[in-house]
Structures are given as structure tokens and as C-alpha cells.
Amino acid sequence: MSVVLRHIVVVVLLFPATVLSSEIKQVADLEALFAQQNYQWPARGGLLPAVFLKALPGDFAKIREPKKRKRLFVQLMAPIALLEKQRLEEQRSLALLLAKRQSLDSPRWSPWLNQIAARYKAEHLIGNGKLQEKLNLQLDALPLKLILAQAAMESGWGSSRFAHEGNSLFGQWSFNGQGIIPNGREGNKTHRVSAYPDLQASVRAYLHNINTNRAYKKLRNMRAQMRQNHQPLDPFKLAEGLDRYSQRGQAYVHELQAIMRLPEFEALTSVRLPLPRVESTSGYASSSDR
């Protein structure tokens, strides 16, 4: 048996500018910021600015022109959703590498892999060869079009009460006594709508929900099959796996697909974030070749 040391470099992305909600109170401030960044839609050359708002402008729901509200919603959410998408993709790459090479333990990376396994309720699979299979199925991203289409539908293009009071873009329920009580909730019901510290946390929670909730197993299987066939992730086909996200079933899926066909979504397949300053930390993961 020969031992091979795989050198692993973890890249920390440091963007030059992050704009917080305290700086963006109104839609006029948002438009001024986009003008300052020369940020139009579609983005020139597909390059998105490193602008990650913590919350929607307070008067966003008052935008009267539907086309304007849709455009601004896509503009402000695209960098946030793409950042979270890339974070998941980077986690996936490293976790699958470590899970594949876990036969020889690496003290530097084992704690991180253990945390990932715990997040996906897979601690019992560490060391028995099944961890990689589970993470391959669950630790993955979604197409940007699909993320933003659900955010748009569930938040009413950024006009919902939950989006403004709790940064809740996807209408996810909570049963732990925390969150926002929906208007008209029946007296015998206990659910609330989850609230988040910022928009990025809402996107992160949504992606984790899609990756772990049994209701979306069909979507995860379709995604895994696309990966296995070396195909790009098709947002229209994956939307078919979200029929249980709403009681409307197939009608909900068809509306999602219709949103993804809107002109505002055409450019989402080719957008990218600016290259950030990079810091790296390195370590070694051991593997054995037989």
C-alpha cells in the first residue's frame, strides 16, 4: 500500500466592497448605487458588482411599475444568490475530496468534514464509505435562475410583509416558536414564517432546505443524474421537482418555469462576480492507493 499526500488549498474570497442595508434605505438610494457602480441590467459583460444588500429598501414594495420592480429585484438579488451558489459549490468540491480520501485521517480537515456531515445528518456515515455518496446527492447548488424565480414568486418580487419584516424570501415555515406569525393563521395552528438576519441568510437556509427536506428528493435525484451525465443543471427540469413546495403542485411548477422565461432572467446563465482578493490556507489530506 502506498500513501499519497494530497495538498489542499482552501481559498477565502475577500470582496473589495460590501454594501450594507444601513446605506440603502430607499429605492432611490439603490438606483443611485447601481448608477455609481455602472450596474445595468443585463449586466455589461455579465459582470455583477460586489454589492450584497442585507435587506430590501423600505419602500421597495411601493414601486408601481411591475417591470421596474422585477428588474431591480433581479439586480439586487443576483449577486447575493450567486455568492451563496458559489459557496455551496466550493464546499461540495472540498467535502467530496475529503470524503473520498477519509480512509487515512487528516487532523487538519477532519473537524471541518465532521461539521459538514453533521449539517447533513450524516455523522453515522463517516468512515464507512457512504459519506461521499450522501454528500454527492445533497451537498450541491441550484441554477441561479431557479433560485431567483422562487425568491420572486414567494416574496411577490420583494413586496411581501415577510421579506421586509424578516428578510424571508422563500416563505419557509418555522415550528420552534420563532419567526413571523402569518395574518389569518387559524387558532389551532402554530407555524410561523422564518425570519433571518439578512437576505443572504435567507438564501442559504432555502438552499439547505432544498438539499435536505424529503419533499425535494425528486429534485435531488434529477440533479445527481445530470451531474453523472456531465450535463449542465437544467433549471426548467429541476423545477419539476418542486411540485411539493406548494399545495398548487404542477400549477406552481408551471409558474416558476414561466418566470424563468421572462426577459429579466435571460442574462442569468452567464453572470459572474468580480475576482476578489484571495487568501489561502493549506493543509494535507492523506489517501491510500491500493
SULMO-V650055 format. One record per residue. N is the residue number from 1. RES is the residue in one small letter. SS is DSSP state (a for helix, b for strand, c for the rest). Layout:
# SULMO-V650055
[[N/RES/SS] [N/RES/SS]]
This chain:
# SULMO-V650055
[[1/m/c] [2/s/b] [3/v/b] [4/v/b] [5/l/b] [6/r/b] [7/h/b] [8/i/b] [9/v/b] [10/v/b] [11/v/b] [12/v/b] [13/l/b] [14/l/b] [15/f/c] [16/p/c] [17/a/c] [18/t/c] [19/v/c] [20/l/c] [21/s/a] [22/s/a] [23/e/a] [24/i/c] [25/k/c] [26/q/c] [27/v/a] [28/a/a] [29/d/a] [30/l/a] [31/e/a] [32/a/a] [33/l/a] [34/f/a] [35/a/a] [36/q/a] [37/q/c] [38/n/c] [39/y/c] [40/q/c] [41/w/c] [42/p/c] [43/a/c] [44/r/a] [45/g/a] [46/g/a] [47/l/b] [48/l/b] [49/p/c] [50/a/c] [51/v/c] [52/f/c] [53/l/c] [54/k/c] [55/a/c] [56/l/c] [57/p/c] [58/g/c] [59/d/c] [60/f/a] [61/a/a] [62/k/a] [63/i/c] [64/r/c] [65/e/c] [66/p/a] [67/k/a] [68/k/a] [69/r/a] [70/k/a] [71/r/a] [72/l/a] [73/f/a] [74/v/a] [75/q/a] [76/l/a] [77/m/a] [78/a/a] [79/p/a] [80/i/a] [81/a/a] [82/l/a] [83/l/a] [84/e/a] [85/k/a] [86/q/a] [87/r/a] [88/l/a] [89/e/a] [90/e/a] [91/q/a] [92/r/a] [93/s/a] [94/l/a] [95/a/a] [96/l/a] [97/l/a] [98/l/a] [99/a/a] [100/k/a] [101/r/c] [102/q/c] [103/s/c] [104/l/c] [105/d/c] [106/s/c] [107/p/a] [108/r/a] [109/w/a] [110/s/a] [111/p/a] [112/w/a] [113/l/a] [114/n/a] [115/q/a] [116/i/a] [117/a/a] [118/a/a] [119/r/a] [120/y/c] [121/k/c] [122/a/c] [123/e/a] [124/h/a] [125/l/a] [126/i/c] [127/g/c] [128/n/c] [129/g/c] [130/k/c] [131/l/a] [132/q/a] [133/e/a] [134/k/a] [135/l/a] [136/n/a] [137/l/a] [138/q/a] [139/l/c] [140/d/c] [141/a/c] [142/l/c] [143/p/c] [144/l/a] [145/k/a] [146/l/a] [147/i/a] [148/l/a] [149/a/a] [150/q/a] [151/a/a] [152/a/a] [153/m/a] [154/e/a] [155/s/a] [156/g/c] [157/w/c] [158/g/c] [159/s/c] [160/s/c] [161/r/a] [162/f/a] [163/a/a] [164/h/a] [165/e/a] [166/g/a] [167/n/c] [168/s/c] [169/l/c] [170/f/c] [171/g/c] [172/q/c] [173/w/b] [174/s/b] [175/f/c] [176/n/c] [177/g/c] [178/q/c] [179/g/c] [180/i/b] [181/i/c] [182/p/c] [183/n/c] [184/g/c] [185/r/c] [186/e/c] [187/g/c] [188/n/c] [189/k/c] [190/t/c] [191/h/c] [192/r/b] [193/v/b] [194/s/c] [195/a/c] [196/y/c] [197/p/c] [198/d/c] [199/l/a] [200/q/a] [201/a/a] [202/s/a] [203/v/a] [204/r/a] [205/a/a] [206/y/a] [207/l/a] [208/h/a] [209/n/a] [210/i/a] [211/n/a] [212/t/a] [213/n/c] [214/r/a] [215/a/a] [216/y/a] [217/k/a] [218/k/a] [219/l/a] [220/r/a] [221/n/a] [222/m/a] [223/r/a] [224/a/a] [225/q/a] [226/m/a] [227/r/a] [228/q/a] [229/n/c] [230/h/c] [231/q/c] [232/p/c] [233/l/c] [234/d/c] [235/p/a] [236/f/a] [237/k/a] [238/l/a] [239/a/a] [240/e/a] [241/g/a] [242/l/a] [243/d/c] [244/r/c] [245/y/c] [246/s/c] [247/q/c] [248/r/c] [249/g/c] [250/q/a] [251/a/a] [252/y/a] [253/v/a] [254/h/a] [255/e/a] [256/l/a] [257/q/a] [258/a/a] [259/i/a] [260/m/a] [261/r/c] [262/l/c] [263/p/a] [264/e/a] [265/f/a] [266/e/a] [267/a/a] [268/l/a] [269/t/a] [270/s/a] [271/v/c] [272/r/b] [273/l/b] [274/p/c] [275/l/c] [276/p/c] [277/r/b] [278/v/b] [279/e/b] [280/s/b] [281/t/b] [282/s/b] [283/g/b] [284/y/b] [285/a/b] [286/s/b] [287/s/b] [288/s/b] [289/d/b] [290/r/c]]
